[in-house]
Amino acid sequence: MGGEVIAAATERSDVRVVGAVNRSSVEEVDGVEVSQPAAFSTLLSTAADHENTVVVDFTAPSATVDYASEAADHGVAFVTGTTGFDEDDETALQEASEAVPLLRASNFSRGIAALRRVVTAAVRAVPGYDVEVTETHHDGKRDAPSGTAETIVEDIEAERSDLETRQHGRSGFAPRESTEVGVHARRAGDISGEHEVLLAGDDNVLSLTHRAGSRRVFAAGALDAAVWLAGRDAGLYAFDDVLDTAAGVEEDAVSENTTTADDGGDRQ
């Protein structure tokens, strides 16, 4: 994802990459020098304009927390697509957001944002229907289910208080319970990401699906978030805030977005 973000940035006139860090040895990406993580603090210190400098992070929870803390110390805004944070990590991110604007999301695809809104409306419209969530990703993805699937399930559970358990796969004698939501993960090939929500009942079947053609859609969304976040007040923001502003919807001062599950991205 780090490489995708840099590549996407080179095609835009509203952003400029001033540096990057990565845990693996990479000399440069699209003309941008890539340093080791130890250089992160120095990069922040030498940024010409902190008010308009934003860190875009796709890493792992422990690294994200460290980077967010350093960004807060330097007064630099922070965007992250990392998921899988534990309670201590959540506290640390909250503390960082008290010093700088911090935006986090499990998925930066505008299509996924639209899917989540449609799913919420659909679940509300068909109470009592069986619900199954299936996600498919490339064979190298580390976490299962994906952070996006977890977020979608949380959206569904917020609308359906009767759904008390998550059934991850089925095997043997496993009749479906009315209080469960099925959650299934598939890994194959180089699939960038596919999420489907199936609702069935009363002789009706409704399937809502999003497919990402490449990781570039996530990079583009993360850069949109970075541009939107630059210069804003300290606080914890969500990708929905970016979309609502573009749509002319009045913004809340702070909008929280809590997600789970590690996306296993590379550090940038």
C-alpha positions as CSV (number, residue, x, y, z in Angstrom):
1,M,0.0,0.0,0.0
2,G,2.9,2.4,0.7
3,G,4.0,2.1,-2.9
4,E,0.5,2.5,-4.2
5,V,0.1,5.7,-2.2
6,I,3.3,7.2,-3.6
7,A,2.4,6.2,-7.1
8,A,-1.1,7.7,-6.8
9,A,0.4,10.9,-5.3
10,T,2.7,11.4,-8.3
11,E,-0.4,11.7,-10.5
12,R,-2.0,14.5,-8.4
13,S,-1.3,18.2,-8.4
14,D,-2.7,18.8,-4.9
15,V,-0.2,16.6,-3.0
16,R,3.6,16.2,-2.9
17,V,5.4,13.3,-1.2
18,V,8.2,14.7,1.0
19,G,9.5,11.4,2.3
20,A,8.6,7.8,3.1
21,V,9.8,5.1,5.5
22,N,9.4,1.3,5.2
23,R,10.5,-1.6,7.4
24,S,11.8,-3.5,4.3
25,S,14.9,-2.4,2.4
26,V,13.6,-0.2,-0.5
27,E,15.7,2.5,-2.0
28,E,13.0,4.5,-3.8
29,V,9.5,4.3,-5.3
30,D,8.6,6.5,-8.2
31,G,11.5,8.8,-7.5
32,V,10.8,9.1,-3.8
33,E,13.6,8.0,-1.4
34,V,12.4,5.4,1.1
35,S,14.2,5.4,4.4
36,Q,14.2,3.1,7.4
37,P,11.6,3.7,10.2
38,A,14.4,5.3,12.4
39,A,14.4,8.3,10.0
40,F,10.7,9.0,10.6
41,S,11.2,11.6,13.3
42,T,13.8,13.4,11.2
43,L,11.4,13.6,8.3
44,L,8.8,15.1,10.5
45,S,11.2,17.7,11.9
46,T,12.4,18.8,8.4
47,A,8.9,19.1,6.9
48,A,8.7,22.6,5.5
49,D,5.0,23.3,6.5
50,H,3.7,21.3,9.4
51,E,0.2,22.7,9.0
52,N,-0.1,21.2,5.6
53,T,1.9,18.1,6.2
54,V,0.0,14.8,6.7
55,V,1.3,11.3,7.4
56,V,-0.4,8.5,5.5
57,D,0.1,5.2,7.3
58,F,-0.6,1.6,6.3
59,T,1.3,-0.5,8.7
60,A,0.6,-2.7,11.8
61,P,-0.9,-1.6,15.1
62,S,2.2,-1.2,17.1
63,A,4.0,0.7,14.4
64,T,0.9,2.9,13.8
65,V,0.8,3.8,17.4
66,D,4.4,4.8,17.5
67,Y,4.1,6.8,14.3
68,A,1.0,8.6,15.5
69,S,2.6,9.5,18.8
70,E,5.7,11.0,16.9
71,A,3.4,12.8,14.5
72,A,1.5,14.3,17.5
73,D,4.8,15.4,19.1
74,H,5.7,17.3,15.9
75,G,2.2,18.7,15.3
76,V,1.6,16.8,12.1
77,A,-1.8,15.4,11.0
78,F,-2.2,11.6,10.7
79,V,-4.2,9.4,8.4
80,T,-4.2,5.6,8.9
81,G,-5.7,2.6,7.3
82,T,-4.3,0.2,9.8
83,T,-6.7,-1.9,11.8
84,G,-6.5,-4.5,14.6
85,F,-5.8,-2.2,17.5
86,D,-6.2,-3.4,21.1
87,E,-7.5,-1.3,24.0
88,D,-4.1,0.2,24.8
89,D,-3.6,1.1,21.1
90,E,-7.0,2.8,21.0
91,T,-6.1,4.8,24.0
92,A,-2.8,5.9,22.4
93,L,-4.6,7.0,19.2
94,Q,-7.1,8.9,21.2
95,E,-4.4,10.7,23.0
96,A,-2.6,11.5,19.7
97,S,-5.9,12.9,18.3
98,E,-6.0,15.4,21.2
99,A,-2.9,17.0,19.9
100,V,-3.4,16.7,16.1
101,P,-6.2,15.9,13.6
102,L,-6.2,12.1,13.2
103,L,-8.3,10.2,10.6
104,R,-8.7,6.4,10.6
105,A,-10.7,4.0,8.4
106,S,-10.7,0.3,7.8
107,N,-11.2,1.0,4.1
108,F,-10.6,4.2,2.0
109,S,-12.7,3.1,-1.0
110,R,-15.6,5.4,-1.8
111,G,-17.5,2.4,-3.1
112,I,-17.2,0.6,0.3
113,A,-18.4,3.8,2.0
114,A,-21.4,3.8,-0.2
115,L,-21.9,0.0,0.4
116,R,-21.9,0.5,4.1
117,R,-24.6,3.1,3.9
118,V,-26.7,1.0,1.6
119,V,-26.3,-2.1,3.8
120,T,-27.5,-0.1,6.9
121,A,-30.6,1.0,5.0
122,A,-31.3,-2.5,3.7
123,V,-30.9,-4.2,7.1
124,R,-33.3,-1.7,8.6
125,A,-35.8,-2.3,5.8
126,V,-35.9,-6.1,6.1
127,P,-35.9,-6.9,9.9
128,G,-35.6,-10.5,10.8
129,Y,-33.8,-11.6,7.5
130,D,-30.8,-13.9,7.7
131,V,-27.6,-12.1,7.1
132,E,-24.3,-13.5,5.8
133,V,-21.1,-11.5,5.1
134,T,-18.5,-12.9,2.8
135,E,-15.1,-11.3,1.9
136,T,-12.5,-12.4,-0.6
137,H,-8.9,-11.2,-0.8
138,H,-5.5,-12.2,-2.2
139,D,-3.7,-15.2,-0.9
140,G,-1.1,-13.1,1.0
141,K,-3.6,-11.2,3.2
142,R,-2.8,-11.9,6.9
143,D,-6.0,-11.2,8.8
144,A,-9.4,-12.9,8.5
145,P,-12.0,-11.7,8.3
146,S,-10.8,-8.4,6.8
147,G,-11.1,-5.1,8.8
148,T,-13.7,-3.9,6.3
149,A,-15.8,-7.0,6.8
150,E,-15.6,-6.5,10.6
151,T,-16.7,-2.9,10.1
152,I,-19.7,-4.0,7.9
153,V,-20.7,-6.6,10.5
154,E,-20.6,-3.9,13.2
155,D,-22.8,-1.7,11.1
156,I,-25.3,-4.6,10.8
157,E,-25.2,-5.4,14.5
158,A,-25.9,-1.7,15.3
159,E,-29.2,-2.1,13.3
160,R,-30.1,-5.6,14.5
161,S,-29.9,-6.0,18.3
162,D,-31.2,-9.6,17.8
163,L,-28.0,-10.7,16.1
164,E,-26.0,-11.8,19.2
165,T,-23.3,-14.1,17.7
166,R,-21.0,-14.2,14.7
167,Q,-20.7,-17.6,13.0
168,H,-17.3,-17.9,11.3
169,G,-17.7,-20.6,8.7
170,R,-19.7,-23.8,9.2
171,S,-18.7,-27.5,9.4
172,G,-20.6,-30.7,10.2
173,F,-24.0,-30.5,11.8
174,A,-24.4,-26.7,12.0
175,P,-28.0,-25.6,11.5
176,R,-28.4,-21.8,11.3
177,E,-29.5,-19.9,14.4
178,S,-31.8,-16.9,14.0
179,T,-29.5,-14.8,16.3
180,E,-26.4,-15.2,14.3
181,V,-24.7,-13.4,11.4
182,G,-22.5,-15.5,9.2
183,V,-19.0,-14.2,8.5
184,H,-16.8,-15.9,5.9
185,A,-13.3,-15.2,4.5
186,R,-11.8,-16.5,1.3
187,R,-8.2,-16.2,0.1
188,A,-7.2,-16.7,-3.5
189,G,-4.9,-15.4,-6.2
190,D,-4.3,-11.6,-6.4
191,I,-7.9,-10.4,-5.6
192,S,-7.7,-6.8,-4.3
193,G,-10.9,-7.1,-2.3
194,E,-14.5,-8.2,-2.6
195,H,-17.2,-7.9,0.0
196,E,-20.8,-9.3,-0.2
197,V,-23.7,-8.9,2.2
198,L,-26.5,-11.4,1.6
199,L,-29.9,-10.9,3.2
200,A,-32.6,-13.6,2.8
201,G,-36.1,-14.2,4.1
202,D,-39.8,-14.1,3.1
203,D,-39.0,-15.6,-0.4
204,N,-36.7,-12.6,-1.0
205,V,-32.9,-12.7,-1.5
206,L,-30.9,-9.4,-1.6
207,S,-27.2,-9.4,-2.4
208,L,-25.1,-6.3,-2.1
209,T,-21.5,-6.5,-3.4
210,H,-18.4,-4.3,-3.8
211,R,-15.3,-5.3,-5.8
212,A,-12.1,-3.4,-5.8
213,G,-10.3,-3.6,-9.2
214,S,-6.9,-2.7,-7.6
215,R,-5.3,-1.3,-4.5
216,R,-5.1,2.1,-6.2
217,V,-8.7,2.9,-5.1
218,F,-7.6,2.7,-1.4
219,A,-4.6,4.9,-2.1
220,A,-6.7,7.5,-3.8
221,G,-9.1,7.6,-0.9
222,A,-6.3,7.9,1.6
223,L,-4.9,10.8,-0.3
224,D,-8.3,12.4,-0.4
225,A,-8.5,12.0,3.3
226,A,-5.0,13.6,3.7
227,V,-5.9,16.6,1.7
228,W,-9.2,17.1,3.6
229,L,-7.5,16.7,7.0
230,A,-4.6,19.2,6.5
231,G,-5.1,22.3,8.6
232,R,-8.1,21.0,10.6
233,D,-8.5,21.2,14.3
234,A,-7.2,18.3,16.5
235,G,-9.6,15.5,16.9
236,L,-10.6,12.0,15.7
237,Y,-12.1,11.9,12.3
238,A,-13.6,9.2,9.9
239,F,-13.6,8.8,6.2
240,D,-17.3,9.5,6.2
241,D,-16.4,13.1,7.3
242,V,-14.5,13.5,4.0
243,L,-17.4,12.1,1.9
244,D,-20.0,14.2,3.8
245,T,-18.1,17.4,3.2
246,A,-17.8,16.7,-0.5
247,A,-21.6,16.0,-0.5
248,G,-22.3,19.3,1.2
249,V,-23.4,17.7,4.5
250,E,-22.8,19.7,7.6
251,E,-19.8,18.4,9.5
252,D,-19.7,17.3,13.1
253,A,-16.7,18.6,15.0
254,V,-15.4,15.1,15.6
255,S,-16.6,11.8,14.2
256,E,-15.2,8.5,15.6
257,N,-14.6,5.4,13.5
258,T,-13.7,2.2,15.4
259,T,-12.5,-0.8,13.5
260,T,-11.0,-4.2,14.2
261,A,-8.8,-6.7,12.4
262,D,-5.2,-6.2,11.1
263,D,-5.0,-5.5,7.4
264,G,-1.4,-6.7,7.3
265,G,-0.2,-3.8,5.2
266,D,3.4,-2.7,4.7
267,R,4.8,0.2,6.6
268,Q,5.0,3.5,5.0
